[in-house]
Amino acid sequence: MKDGVSFWKKYNIHHPFLLAEYRGNGKKYHKFFAKLNVDQSFSSEIAFVELIGFPTTSMAKKIINYFANIYFQMKTENI
């Protein structure tokens, strides 16, 4: 998405995954955020940043395993 602020103002939702016609994965996080009822007037004040260097759609179990492996590796190496 190139202009999230304009999208939010046009559709009154913060992300395309919440559009009725969207049938893909990845809605869970955005549904939870939507429950906060943050008004579109705050759209220019909020930034959604992908903190992980890859999309996490439909990867919840894989992500947990990935981070568990990193955690245990760090613990083993006393990092």
N, C-alpha and C positions, 0 to 999 in steps of 0.2 A: 504494500500500500504506500503510495507516494505522499498522500496528504490526509493523515488521520483526523486532523481537526475538522477539515471540510466534510469528510465522510460522516463523522459523529454528528455534526450539525445538520447535514442533509437527511440522514436516516434516523437520527435520535437513538442510535446505538453505537457503542464504541468500537466494534469490530465486525468485519464481514461474516465471521463464523456465526453470528447471531441472526443473520438474515433468514427469513422463513424458507427461502428456496435453497439454502446451503445444506447439503446432505453429507458432507464429509466429516472427518474426525476433528478433534481439537477444541470442542466446545466447552469442556468442563471448566477450565480456568476462567474463561470469559463469562460463563453463566454465573460463577461465584462472584466475579467482579461486578457484574450487572446487579446482583442482589444488594450491593452497597448503595444503589440508587443515586449514583453520582450524576448530576445534571450536566447536560451538554454545554452549559455555560462555563464549565471548568475544563473543557476540552483542550484549551491552549495551555493549561497549567499542569497537565498530566502527560507523562511520556511512558510508553510501554517499550521496554528494552529487553531484547533477548540476551539473557545473561550467560547462556551456554552458547557455544559457537555453532550450534546446529538446531534445527526445528525439533520440537519434542512431541509433535502430534502423534498420538497412538503409541507412545513409547514409554509410558509410565513405568512398567515393569522393567524394561531394559534400562531406563535411567536409574532406577533404584539399585539395580545390580551394578551398573557402571560406577555409581558413587560409593557403593559399599566396597567395591574392589579398590578404589582409590583410598578410601578411609583406612582399610586394613593394611594396604601397602604403606601408607604414611605412619600408621601405628607401629608396624613392624620395623620401619626404618627410623623410628623415634623423631619424626618430623613434626 
